[in-house]
């Protein structure tokens, strides 16, 4: 029977070699998975609808409505500074648009639990603001406004809080 010292000197494969290989292999796999999970948590998830089958039932109608809303010369600008979400409606040439009311719900795409409907108050012609406690990262939302002609106008919005 050989002892451990003579097994190592002859180049024999031992249990210690197997242990080092297994620890190294799984260590690399776990490190890569942790790295990918951290990167994924800091980026956009891509989740748009809760149930894709249900959303597919009205896809054509919803797409036509979004296209009609996008064809209008309404360009919202959403920003976040000093604890307030600011919303401004303007035309493509920068002229302010007076809207009757505006509703904005912000949340993270991962969970509806983070959705926050904001109480927007008019602060000027086509301008609204609301106090909000938003963490850093990307926020997505649905903006609904009533235009001067009475049309209900909708647009998905994204906001990056730095």
TAWONOR-V346004 format. One record per backbone hydrogen bond with DSSP energy under -1.0 kcal/mol. CO is the residue of the C=O (numbers start at 1). NH is the residue of the N-H. Records with the same first field share a line. If there is no record, write none. Layout:
CO: NH, NH
//
This chain:
3: 7
4: 8
5: 9
6: 10
7: 12
14: 18
15: 19
16: 20
17: 21
18: 22
19: 23
20: 24
21: 25
22: 26
23: 27
24: 28
25: 29
26: 30
27: 31
28: 32
29: 33
30: 34
31: 35
32: 36
33: 37
34: 38
35: 39
36: 40
37: 41
40: 43
51: 55
52: 56
58: 62
59: 63
60: 64
61: 65
62: 66
63: 67
64: 68
65: 69
66: 70
67: 71
72: 74
75: 90
77: 88
79: 86
81: 84
83: 132
84: 81
85: 130
86: 79
87: 128
88: 77
89: 97
90: 75
91: 94
95: 91
101: 146
103: 144
104: 118
105: 142
106: 116
107: 140
111: 114
112: 115
116: 106
118: 120
121: 129
124: 127
126: 89
127: 123, 124
128: 87
129: 121
130: 85
137: 161
139: 159
140: 107
141: 157
142: 105
143: 155
144: 103
145: 153
146: 100
147: 150
151: 147
153: 145
155: 143
157: 141
159: 139
161: 137
//
